[in-house]
Amino acid sequence: MMQLAWKLVSHGFLVTFLNSDSNHNRILKANTPNSLHDNIRMISVPFEFPVMDTLEGIANGMEALGKDMGPSVIDRVVREINARNEENKLTCIIADAWMCFGLQSVATLHKIPLAAFHTALTSFFAIYYFSPSLVSLGILASDGTPKKDKTVKFHSSMPALHSGDLPWLWAGEYMFRKGIRMAEEVKHIKWVLFNSFLEIEVPLVETLSKEVGVYPIGPLIPPEFLHSRTSTKVLPSFWKNDTECLQWLDKHYAHSVIDISFGSITVLSEKQVEELAMGMEATRRPFLWLLRPDLMKGSEAILPADFLERVRDRGCIVSWAPQLEVLSHPSIACFVTHCEWNSVQESITIGVPMLCWPYFADQFLNRTYVIDVWKLGLPLNANREGIIEKGEFVKGLEILLESEQGLEIREEARKLKIIAFWSHCFVSGLSLSCREGPCFVSFCLLCPTST
């Protein structure tokens, strides 16, 4: 959402970024004033936000958001902002697709357009959109549980998903029903913006466009990261970044470093952390590992004895790093990722091949696209106990970085990087050789200068 705000600012808009108090304070605490644009007004509303650093916390948080951040709150915020800013009244509402319930009435009341913004792959929305049909056909139970098939195909334009990879299974029936309700609400909104780009989902976007106002406006990445892998710009973040790791990367050859990151929510067992550490040691390659203090449930992450000493000449371990800046560094060879959509899209646009290790929700869907559709990476497969062993990491990295199959994957990554660049140009009008694309620019033209 913040990257969308930056893109709007680049088109001359003044953006008001509304958040809960807790998220608002986290952003301000983690960033310097210089990293926040003057034309992005950061405001917040009091809200008892549950801690969302676990799967249970996310489910509880989404339920609380639906109750406490509804249309009445947004209506009050719009009125207060417009009363204080006569010259810069709000001219548009862009809301996360999962928070659009009832907002059309607010937009209509204030006579301004409403857009829903879906931060994930278009296919993630489509899964919920097509689910009622699969319930009617008896493929899914009314609570979203697969009835019989080992794989589920939601539409002919989408790859089949393993029945254990459905994105709501981590939270059960509540998330299934909420997703269906979200899709039903969003399909009545004229502008449904997706942080994706047409070329990677052409058949699906063409199908959905007949019924929903689908507008892929991605990749939402600052242009300097698309032109070359040398940008030093550090973007706003929820967490305090360790930028010294960028200087560490400067000391390594091009395409030599393994980047390892599992985002802010993934939790691993002590055994899994140990296997990953031993795998990185066994590769004898330089690596940058984002190792959060809370990566292990209930305690700080524990590394094998003397591990840091043994890898000190080629390993860099940090608690948080500026991911886009790291991925775009010339030294990065590949990305070991949990397949959260922002991470995947950044890898695509920068041209970095992936080793895929999804954790929950849409990450399994993203892995399916990365491996089976786009051919940009390889899976990391767990043993019977659910542990990805040391040897699996070593094997995956050897195939990805040293084999003929890996060469083909890296070539596909290079090709899709070029496609992502031209898609960015088409949508944003960044290059004189590209005409402005209709998706993003047409929406912008609906609004004067404040959103």
C-alpha positions as CSV (number, residue, x, y, z in Angstrom):
1,M,0.0,0.0,0.0
2,M,2.9,2.4,0.8
3,Q,4.4,1.7,-2.6
4,L,1.1,2.6,-4.2
5,A,1.1,5.9,-2.3
6,W,4.6,6.6,-3.6
7,K,3.4,5.9,-7.2
8,L,0.5,8.3,-6.7
9,V,2.8,11.0,-5.4
10,S,5.0,10.5,-8.5
11,H,2.0,11.5,-10.6
12,G,1.5,14.7,-8.6
13,F,-1.0,13.6,-6.0
14,L,-1.2,14.5,-2.4
15,V,-1.9,11.2,-0.5
16,T,-3.4,10.8,3.0
17,F,-2.3,7.5,4.4
18,L,-4.8,6.2,7.0
19,N,-3.6,3.6,9.5
20,S,-4.3,2.3,13.0
21,D,-2.3,4.0,15.8
22,S,-0.1,0.9,16.2
23,N,0.9,0.6,12.6
24,H,1.3,4.4,12.3
25,N,3.7,4.5,15.2
26,R,5.7,1.6,13.9
27,I,6.2,3.3,10.5
28,L,7.3,6.6,12.1
29,K,9.6,4.8,14.6
30,A,11.3,2.6,11.9
31,N,12.0,5.4,9.4
32,T,13.8,8.7,9.3
33,P,11.8,11.8,8.2
34,N,13.7,11.9,4.9
35,S,12.4,8.4,3.9
36,L,8.8,9.6,4.1
37,H,7.6,11.8,1.2
38,D,6.3,15.3,2.0
39,N,3.2,14.7,-0.1
40,I,2.2,11.6,1.9
41,R,0.2,12.8,5.0
42,M,0.4,10.1,7.6
43,I,-2.6,10.0,9.9
44,S,-4.1,7.4,12.3
45,V,-7.2,6.4,14.2
46,P,-7.3,4.9,17.7
47,F,-7.8,1.2,17.3
48,E,-7.0,-1.7,19.7
49,F,-5.1,-3.6,17.1
50,P,-4.3,-7.3,18.0
51,V,-0.7,-8.3,17.7
52,M,-0.5,-9.8,14.2
53,D,2.9,-11.5,14.3
54,T,1.4,-15.0,14.4
55,L,-1.2,-16.9,12.3
56,E,-3.8,-16.7,15.1
57,G,-3.0,-13.0,15.6
58,I,-3.6,-12.3,11.9
59,A,-7.0,-14.0,12.0
60,N,-8.0,-12.1,15.1
61,G,-6.7,-8.9,13.6
62,M,-8.7,-9.2,10.4
63,E,-11.9,-10.0,12.4
64,A,-11.3,-6.9,14.6
65,L,-10.6,-4.7,11.6
66,G,-14.0,-5.7,10.1
67,K,-15.8,-4.7,13.3
68,D,-13.9,-1.5,14.3
69,M,-12.6,0.1,11.1
70,G,-15.9,0.1,9.2
71,P,-17.7,2.6,7.1
72,S,-18.7,4.9,10.0
73,V,-15.0,5.4,10.9
74,I,-14.0,6.1,7.3
75,D,-16.9,8.6,6.9
76,R,-15.8,10.4,10.1
77,V,-12.2,10.6,8.9
78,V,-13.3,12.0,5.5
79,R,-15.4,14.6,7.1
80,E,-12.6,15.7,9.5
81,I,-10.0,15.9,6.8
82,N,-12.2,17.9,4.4
83,A,-13.2,20.3,7.2
84,R,-9.5,21.0,8.0
85,N,-8.3,21.2,4.4
86,E,-10.5,23.4,2.3
87,E,-8.0,23.5,-0.6
88,N,-7.0,19.8,-0.5
89,K,-10.2,17.9,0.2
90,L,-10.2,14.2,-0.4
91,T,-11.1,13.4,-4.0
92,C,-10.8,9.6,-3.9
93,I,-10.8,6.6,-1.6
94,I,-8.4,3.7,-2.2
95,A,-9.0,0.9,0.3
96,D,-7.5,-2.5,0.8
97,A,-9.8,-5.0,-0.9
98,W,-10.3,-6.8,2.4
99,M,-11.5,-3.6,4.1
100,C,-14.0,-2.4,1.4
101,F,-17.1,-3.7,3.1
102,G,-19.7,-0.9,3.0
103,L,-17.3,1.8,1.7
104,Q,-19.2,2.3,-1.5
105,S,-21.9,4.1,0.4
106,V,-19.3,6.4,2.0
107,A,-17.8,7.2,-1.4
108,T,-21.3,7.9,-2.8
109,L,-22.2,10.1,0.1
110,H,-19.1,12.3,-0.4
111,K,-19.4,12.1,-4.2
112,I,-15.9,10.7,-4.8
113,P,-14.7,7.5,-6.5
114,L,-13.8,4.4,-4.7
115,A,-11.1,1.9,-5.7
116,A,-10.3,-1.4,-4.1
117,F,-6.6,-2.3,-4.0
118,H,-5.7,-6.0,-3.9
119,T,-2.1,-6.4,-2.7
120,A,-1.8,-10.0,-3.9
121,L,-1.7,-11.9,-7.2
122,T,-4.9,-11.6,-9.2
123,S,-5.3,-15.3,-8.9
124,F,-5.6,-15.0,-5.1
125,F,-8.8,-12.9,-5.6
126,A,-10.0,-15.3,-8.3
127,I,-9.8,-18.3,-6.0
128,Y,-12.4,-16.7,-3.7
129,Y,-14.4,-15.3,-6.7
130,F,-14.8,-18.7,-8.2
131,S,-15.2,-20.7,-5.0
132,P,-19.0,-20.5,-4.8
133,S,-19.2,-22.3,-8.2
134,L,-17.0,-25.1,-6.8
135,V,-19.2,-25.4,-3.7
136,S,-22.3,-25.7,-6.0
137,L,-20.5,-28.4,-8.1
138,G,-19.6,-30.3,-4.9
139,I,-15.9,-29.9,-5.3
140,L,-15.6,-27.8,-2.1
141,A,-17.7,-28.2,1.1
142,S,-19.6,-25.2,2.3
143,D,-16.8,-24.5,4.8
144,G,-14.1,-24.6,2.0
145,T,-12.9,-28.1,2.7
146,P,-12.0,-30.0,-0.4
147,K,-14.4,-33.0,-0.7
148,K,-12.5,-35.6,-2.7
149,D,-9.9,-34.4,-5.2
150,K,-6.2,-34.2,-4.4
151,T,-6.0,-31.1,-6.6
152,V,-8.5,-28.3,-7.1
153,K,-8.8,-26.3,-10.3
154,F,-10.8,-23.0,-9.8
155,H,-10.8,-22.0,-13.5
156,S,-9.3,-23.2,-16.8
157,S,-7.1,-20.1,-16.9
158,M,-5.5,-21.0,-13.5
159,P,-3.1,-23.8,-12.5
160,A,-4.5,-26.6,-10.3
161,L,-3.7,-26.3,-6.6
162,H,-3.0,-29.2,-4.2
163,S,-6.0,-29.6,-1.8
164,G,-3.6,-28.9,1.1
165,D,-2.5,-25.6,-0.4
166,L,-5.8,-23.7,-0.4
167,P,-5.2,-20.2,1.0
168,W,-7.8,-20.3,3.8
169,L,-6.9,-23.6,5.4
170,W,-4.6,-21.9,8.0
171,A,-7.7,-20.1,9.5
172,G,-10.5,-22.4,8.5
173,E,-14.1,-21.6,7.6
174,Y,-14.0,-18.0,8.9
175,M,-11.3,-17.0,6.3
176,F,-13.1,-18.9,3.5
177,R,-16.4,-17.1,4.1
178,K,-14.6,-13.7,4.6
179,G,-12.8,-14.2,1.3
180,I,-16.0,-15.0,-0.6
181,R,-17.7,-12.0,0.9
182,M,-14.7,-9.8,0.0
183,A,-14.9,-11.0,-3.7
184,E,-18.7,-10.4,-3.8
185,E,-18.3,-6.8,-2.4
186,V,-15.3,-5.9,-4.6
187,K,-17.0,-7.1,-7.9
188,H,-19.5,-4.2,-7.5
189,I,-16.7,-1.6,-7.3
190,K,-15.8,0.0,-10.6
191,W,-12.0,0.1,-10.1
192,V,-10.3,-3.0,-8.6
193,L,-6.6,-2.4,-8.7
194,F,-4.1,-5.3,-8.4
195,N,-0.5,-5.3,-7.5
196,S,0.3,-7.5,-10.4
197,F,0.9,-7.0,-14.1
198,L,-1.1,-8.3,-17.1
199,E,1.6,-10.3,-18.8
200,I,1.9,-12.9,-16.0
201,E,-1.8,-13.6,-15.8
202,V,-3.2,-12.8,-19.2
203,P,-5.9,-15.5,-19.6
204,L,-7.3,-15.0,-16.1
205,V,-7.3,-11.2,-16.3
206,E,-9.1,-11.4,-19.6
207,T,-11.7,-13.7,-18.1
208,L,-12.3,-11.6,-14.9
209,S,-12.4,-8.4,-16.9
210,K,-15.7,-9.5,-18.4
211,E,-17.3,-9.4,-14.9
212,V,-15.1,-7.3,-12.6
213,G,-13.3,-4.0,-13.2
214,V,-9.8,-5.6,-13.0
215,Y,-6.9,-3.2,-13.4
216,P,-3.3,-4.6,-12.9
217,I,-1.2,-1.6,-12.0
218,G,2.0,-3.4,-11.0
219,P,4.8,-3.9,-10.6
220,L,4.6,-1.3,-7.8
221,I,8.4,-0.9,-7.5
222,P,10.3,2.4,-7.8
223,P,11.7,2.8,-11.3
224,E,15.3,3.0,-10.2
225,F,15.2,-0.6,-9.2
226,L,14.0,-1.6,-12.6
227,H,16.7,0.1,-14.7
228,S,19.6,-1.7,-13.1
229,R,20.6,-3.7,-10.0
230,T,22.6,-0.8,-8.5
231,S,20.0,1.3,-6.6
232,T,21.0,2.5,-3.1
233,K,17.6,4.0,-2.2
234,V,16.1,2.7,1.0
235,L,12.3,2.6,1.2
236,P,10.0,3.1,4.2
237,S,9.5,0.0,6.3
238,F,7.6,-1.3,9.3
239,W,10.9,-2.3,10.9
240,K,14.3,-0.7,11.5
241,N,16.5,-1.8,8.6
242,D,20.1,-2.9,9.0
243,T,21.7,-1.1,6.0
244,E,25.2,-2.2,6.9
245,C,24.5,-5.4,5.1
246,L,24.5,-3.5,1.8
247,Q,28.1,-2.6,2.5
248,W,28.8,-6.2,3.2
249,L,27.2,-7.2,-0.2
250,D,29.5,-4.6,-1.9
251,K,32.5,-6.9,-1.1
252,H,31.2,-9.8,-3.0
253,Y,31.3,-10.8,-6.7
254,A,28.2,-10.5,-8.9
255,H,25.7,-13.3,-8.6
256,S,27.5,-15.0,-5.7
257,V,25.4,-14.4,-2.6
258,I,22.4,-16.4,-1.4
259,D,19.6,-14.2,0.1
260,I,17.5,-15.8,2.8
261,S,14.4,-14.2,4.1
262,F,11.0,-15.4,5.5
263,G,9.3,-12.1,6.2
264,S,7.8,-10.9,9.5
265,I,5.4,-13.7,10.4
266,T,7.0,-17.1,9.6
267,V,7.9,-19.2,12.7
268,L,10.4,-22.1,12.5
269,S,11.2,-24.8,15.0
270,E,14.7,-25.1,16.6
271,K,15.4,-28.2,14.5
272,Q,14.4,-26.3,11.3
273,V,16.7,-23.4,12.1
274,E,19.5,-25.8,12.8
275,E,19.0,-27.7,9.4
276,L,18.9,-24.4,7.5
277,A,22.1,-23.2,9.2
278,M,23.9,-26.4,8.5
279,G,22.7,-26.3,4.9
280,M,24.1,-22.8,4.4
281,E,27.4,-23.9,6.0
282,A,27.6,-26.9,3.7
283,T,27.1,-24.9,0.5
284,R,30.3,-23.0,1.1
285,R,28.7,-20.0,-0.6
286,P,28.4,-16.5,0.8
287,F,24.9,-15.8,2.3
288,L,22.8,-13.0,3.8
289,W,20.3,-14.4,6.3
290,L,17.5,-12.2,7.7
291,L,17.1,-13.9,11.0
292,R,14.4,-12.3,13.2
293,P,14.8,-12.6,16.9
294,D,11.3,-14.1,17.0
295,L,11.8,-16.5,14.1
296,M,11.5,-19.4,16.6
297,K,8.2,-19.7,18.5
298,G,8.5,-18.9,22.1
299,S,12.2,-18.0,22.2
300,E,15.0,-16.3,20.3
301,A,16.4,-18.1,17.3
302,I,19.1,-20.5,18.4
303,L,22.0,-21.3,16.0
304,P,24.2,-24.4,16.2
305,A,27.2,-24.1,18.5
306,D,30.1,-22.2,16.9
307,F,28.1,-21.7,13.7
308,L,28.8,-18.0,13.6
309,E,32.5,-18.5,14.0
310,R,32.7,-21.1,11.2
311,V,30.8,-18.9,8.7
312,R,32.1,-15.5,9.7
313,D,34.1,-15.0,6.5
314,R,31.1,-15.6,4.2
315,G,27.9,-15.2,6.3
316,C,26.1,-12.1,7.2
317,I,23.1,-12.4,9.6
318,V,20.9,-9.5,10.4
319,S,17.6,-9.1,12.2
320,W,16.0,-7.0,9.4
321,A,17.2,-5.7,6.1
322,P,15.8,-3.5,3.3
323,Q,14.7,-6.4,1.1
324,L,14.2,-4.6,-2.2
325,E,17.6,-2.9,-1.9
326,V,19.2,-6.3,-1.1
327,L,17.5,-8.2,-4.0
328,S,18.6,-5.5,-6.4
329,H,22.2,-5.7,-5.4
330,P,24.4,-7.1,-8.1
331,S,26.0,-9.7,-5.8
332,I,22.7,-11.6,-5.2
333,A,22.5,-15.0,-7.0
334,C,19.2,-16.4,-5.7
335,F,16.5,-15.9,-3.1
336,V,15.4,-18.4,-0.5
337,T,11.9,-17.1,0.1
338,H,8.6,-17.8,1.9
339,C,6.8,-16.7,-1.3
340,E,4.9,-13.8,0.1
341,W,3.6,-11.9,-3.0
342,N,5.7,-8.7,-2.6
343,S,8.8,-10.8,-2.3
344,V,7.9,-12.8,-5.4
345,Q,7.1,-9.8,-7.5
346,E,10.3,-8.0,-6.4
347,S,12.3,-11.1,-7.4
348,I,10.5,-11.2,-10.8
349,T,11.1,-7.5,-11.6
350,I,14.7,-7.7,-10.6
351,G,15.3,-11.1,-12.3
352,V,16.3,-13.2,-9.2
353,P,15.6,-16.9,-9.3
354,M,13.9,-18.5,-6.2
355,L,14.0,-21.4,-3.9
356,C,10.4,-21.6,-2.6
357,W,9.4,-22.4,1.0
358,P,5.8,-21.1,1.6
359,Y,4.4,-20.8,5.0
360,F,0.7,-19.9,4.8
361,A,-2.2,-18.3,2.9
362,D,-1.5,-17.3,-0.7
363,Q,2.1,-18.2,-0.5
364,F,1.4,-21.8,-1.7
365,L,-0.5,-20.3,-4.7
366,N,2.5,-18.0,-5.4
367,R,4.8,-21.0,-5.3
368,T,2.7,-22.8,-7.8
369,Y,3.0,-19.9,-10.2
370,V,6.7,-19.5,-9.7
371,I,7.6,-23.1,-10.3
372,D,4.9,-24.5,-12.6
373,V,3.8,-21.5,-14.6
374,W,6.6,-19.0,-14.8
375,K,9.5,-21.6,-14.3
376,L,11.4,-19.1,-12.1
377,G,12.4,-21.4,-9.2
378,L,12.5,-24.7,-7.5
379,P,10.7,-26.1,-4.4
380,L,12.2,-27.0,-1.1
381,N,10.6,-30.3,0.0
382,A,10.1,-31.3,3.6
383,N,10.6,-34.8,5.1
384,R,7.8,-36.8,6.8
385,E,8.3,-34.7,10.0
386,G,7.8,-31.5,8.0
387,I,11.5,-30.5,8.3
388,I,13.5,-29.3,5.3
389,E,16.8,-31.0,5.8
390,K,20.3,-29.7,5.3
391,G,20.7,-31.8,2.1
392,E,17.6,-30.4,0.5
393,F,19.0,-26.9,0.8
394,V,22.3,-28.0,-0.7
395,K,20.7,-29.9,-3.5
396,G,18.3,-27.0,-4.4
397,L,21.1,-24.5,-4.5
398,E,23.3,-26.7,-6.6
399,I,20.6,-27.3,-9.1
400,L,19.6,-23.6,-9.2
401,L,23.1,-22.2,-9.5
402,E,25.2,-24.9,-11.2
403,S,23.0,-27.2,-13.4
404,E,21.5,-26.9,-16.9
405,Q,18.0,-26.7,-15.3
406,G,19.2,-23.8,-13.2
407,L,20.5,-22.1,-16.3
408,E,17.1,-22.4,-17.9
409,I,15.4,-21.0,-14.8
410,R,17.8,-18.1,-14.7
411,E,17.2,-17.4,-18.4
412,E,13.4,-17.4,-17.7
413,A,14.0,-15.0,-14.8
414,R,15.9,-12.7,-17.2
415,K,13.1,-12.8,-19.8
416,L,10.4,-12.0,-17.3
417,K,12.4,-9.2,-15.8
418,I,12.4,-7.5,-19.2
419,I,8.6,-8.1,-19.5
420,A,8.1,-6.6,-16.0
421,F,10.1,-3.5,-17.0
422,W,8.1,-2.8,-20.1
423,S,4.8,-3.5,-18.2
424,H,6.0,-0.9,-15.6
425,C,6.7,1.6,-18.4
426,F,3.3,1.0,-20.1
427,V,1.3,1.4,-16.9
428,S,3.3,4.4,-15.5
429,G,4.5,6.2,-18.6
430,L,8.0,6.3,-17.3
431,S,9.8,6.3,-20.6
432,L,9.4,8.6,-23.6
433,S,9.3,5.5,-25.8
434,C,6.3,4.1,-23.9
435,R,2.8,5.5,-24.1
436,E,0.9,6.0,-20.9
437,G,-1.1,2.9,-20.0
438,P,-4.8,3.1,-19.5
439,C,-5.0,1.2,-16.2
440,F,-3.3,3.4,-13.7
441,V,-3.4,6.7,-15.5
442,S,-7.1,6.5,-16.4
443,F,-7.9,5.9,-12.8
444,C,-5.7,8.9,-11.7
445,L,-7.6,11.2,-14.1
446,L,-10.8,10.6,-12.2
447,C,-9.2,12.5,-9.2
448,P,-7.8,16.1,-9.2
449,T,-4.8,16.1,-6.9
450,S,-5.7,14.7,-3.4
451,T,-6.5,11.1,-2.5
